[in-house]
């Protein structure tokens, strides 16, 4: 799991940026997952057409100007502030930068050091689990979580 986070940091050039991660891992790779991942009406479409609460301007993983791209057999949807990477093993790694442009939005004017905006953090957390519960869980046919979760 840590290797996946480091790889995502490298892909996005975020090695020196504070980042918050979300990860989900299915207990097994479901049969036909790669096909389901890359089909135009599969998970690719679900990344493009996320049903977020506030669209591309909210604290979520929506990116209307950058479609998901194939990366190492998986799909990566990213921009300069956030990313969601569905890997060929069914795992998901999502990330959001903890800077003024995302998770610390509007907080620098209130304090000398960067602080997380509780509204931004709550919304992006909700959006991550809404997406996983709606679109990934049905694809893998069982609970998804970190080792020991659920």
C-alpha positions as CSV (number, residue, x, y, z in Angstrom):
1,X,0.0,0.0,0.0
2,X,2.8,2.4,0.8
3,X,4.5,1.6,-2.5
4,X,1.3,2.7,-4.3
5,X,1.2,6.0,-2.5
6,X,4.9,6.7,-3.4
7,X,4.3,5.8,-7.0
8,X,1.3,8.2,-7.1
9,X,3.5,10.9,-5.6
10,X,6.1,10.3,-8.2
11,X,3.6,10.3,-11.1
12,X,2.1,13.6,-10.0
13,X,5.4,15.2,-8.9
14,X,4.1,15.7,-5.3
15,X,7.2,14.3,-3.4
16,X,7.7,17.7,-1.6
17,X,4.0,18.4,-1.2
18,X,1.9,17.6,1.9
19,X,-0.7,15.1,0.7
20,X,-3.6,13.2,2.4
21,X,-4.4,9.7,1.0
22,X,-7.4,7.4,1.0
23,X,-6.9,3.7,0.1
24,X,-9.2,0.8,-0.4
25,X,-8.2,-2.7,-1.3
26,X,-10.5,-5.6,-2.2
27,X,-9.9,-9.0,-0.6
28,X,-9.3,-10.5,-4.1
29,X,-9.1,-9.3,-7.7
30,X,-12.5,-10.0,-9.2
31,X,-12.8,-12.0,-12.4
32,X,-12.9,-9.7,-15.5
33,X,-12.0,-6.6,-13.5
34,X,-9.5,-5.3,-16.1
35,X,-12.2,-5.4,-18.7
36,X,-14.7,-3.7,-16.4
37,X,-12.1,-1.1,-15.5
38,X,-11.4,0.0,-19.1
39,X,-14.8,-0.5,-20.8
40,X,-16.3,2.8,-21.9
41,X,-19.4,2.0,-19.8
42,X,-17.4,0.6,-16.9
43,X,-15.3,2.3,-14.2
44,X,-13.8,4.6,-16.7
45,X,-17.3,6.2,-17.3
46,X,-17.8,6.3,-13.5
47,X,-14.6,8.3,-13.1
48,X,-15.7,10.7,-15.8
49,X,-19.3,11.1,-14.6
50,X,-18.9,11.2,-10.9
51,X,-22.0,12.2,-9.1
52,X,-20.4,14.6,-6.7
53,X,-22.3,16.9,-4.4
54,X,-20.8,20.1,-5.9
55,X,-19.3,19.2,-9.3
56,X,-15.7,20.0,-10.3
57,X,-15.6,23.1,-8.0
58,X,-16.2,21.0,-4.8
59,X,-13.7,19.2,-2.6
60,X,-13.8,15.9,-4.5
61,X,-12.1,13.9,-7.2
62,X,-13.9,15.3,-10.2
63,X,-11.8,16.7,-13.1
64,X,-13.8,17.8,-16.2
65,X,-10.8,18.9,-18.2
66,X,-8.6,15.9,-17.7
67,X,-10.1,12.5,-18.7
68,X,-8.8,9.4,-16.9
69,X,-5.7,8.0,-18.5
70,X,-4.4,4.5,-18.5
71,X,-1.4,4.0,-16.2
72,X,0.3,0.7,-15.3
73,X,-2.9,-1.1,-16.3
74,X,-5.1,1.0,-14.1
75,X,-6.9,4.3,-14.6
76,X,-5.7,7.6,-13.2
77,X,-7.8,10.8,-13.0
78,X,-5.8,13.7,-11.7
79,X,-5.1,17.4,-11.8
80,X,-2.8,19.7,-9.8
81,X,-4.9,19.3,-6.5
82,X,-6.3,15.8,-6.4
83,X,-6.1,12.3,-7.9
84,X,-7.9,9.0,-7.9
85,X,-6.1,5.9,-9.2
86,X,-8.0,2.7,-9.7
87,X,-5.4,0.0,-10.1
88,X,-5.7,-3.3,-12.0
89,X,-5.8,-5.3,-8.7
90,X,-9.1,-3.5,-7.8
91,X,-7.4,-1.2,-5.2
92,X,-8.0,2.5,-5.2
93,X,-5.6,5.2,-4.1
94,X,-6.9,8.8,-3.9
95,X,-5.0,11.8,-2.8
96,X,-5.5,15.5,-2.2
97,X,-2.9,18.1,-1.6
98,X,-2.9,19.7,1.9
99,X,-2.3,23.2,0.5
100,X,-4.3,26.4,0.1
101,X,-5.5,25.1,-3.3
102,X,-7.4,22.1,-1.8
103,X,-7.5,20.9,1.8
104,X,-6.2,24.1,3.4
105,X,-8.5,26.3,1.3
106,X,-9.1,29.7,2.8
107,X,-7.2,28.9,6.0
108,X,-3.9,30.7,5.4
109,X,-5.6,34.1,6.1
110,X,-6.6,32.9,9.6
111,X,-3.2,31.6,10.9
112,X,0.5,31.8,10.2
113,X,0.8,28.1,9.4
114,X,-1.2,26.0,7.0
115,X,-4.2,24.3,8.6
116,X,-6.7,21.9,7.2
117,X,-10.1,23.3,6.4
118,X,-12.5,21.0,8.2
119,X,-15.2,21.6,5.6
120,X,-12.9,20.6,2.7
121,X,-11.6,17.6,4.6
122,X,-15.1,16.4,5.5
123,X,-16.4,16.9,1.9
124,X,-13.5,15.1,0.2
125,X,-13.7,12.2,2.7
126,X,-17.5,11.9,2.0
127,X,-16.9,12.0,-1.8
128,X,-14.2,9.4,-1.7
129,X,-16.4,6.9,0.2
130,X,-19.5,7.7,-1.9
131,X,-17.5,6.8,-5.0
132,X,-16.0,3.7,-3.6
133,X,-19.4,2.5,-2.2
134,X,-21.3,3.2,-5.3
135,X,-18.9,2.2,-8.0
136,X,-16.1,0.1,-6.7
137,X,-17.9,-2.2,-4.2
138,X,-20.4,-3.5,-6.8
139,X,-17.5,-4.1,-9.2
140,X,-15.5,-6.3,-6.8
141,X,-18.5,-8.0,-5.2
142,X,-17.6,-7.5,-1.5
143,X,-16.2,-5.2,1.2
144,X,-13.2,-3.1,0.3
145,X,-10.9,-1.7,2.9
146,X,-7.4,-1.6,4.4
147,X,-6.2,-4.8,6.0
148,X,-8.2,-5.3,9.2
149,X,-11.0,-2.9,8.2
150,X,-14.7,-3.9,8.1
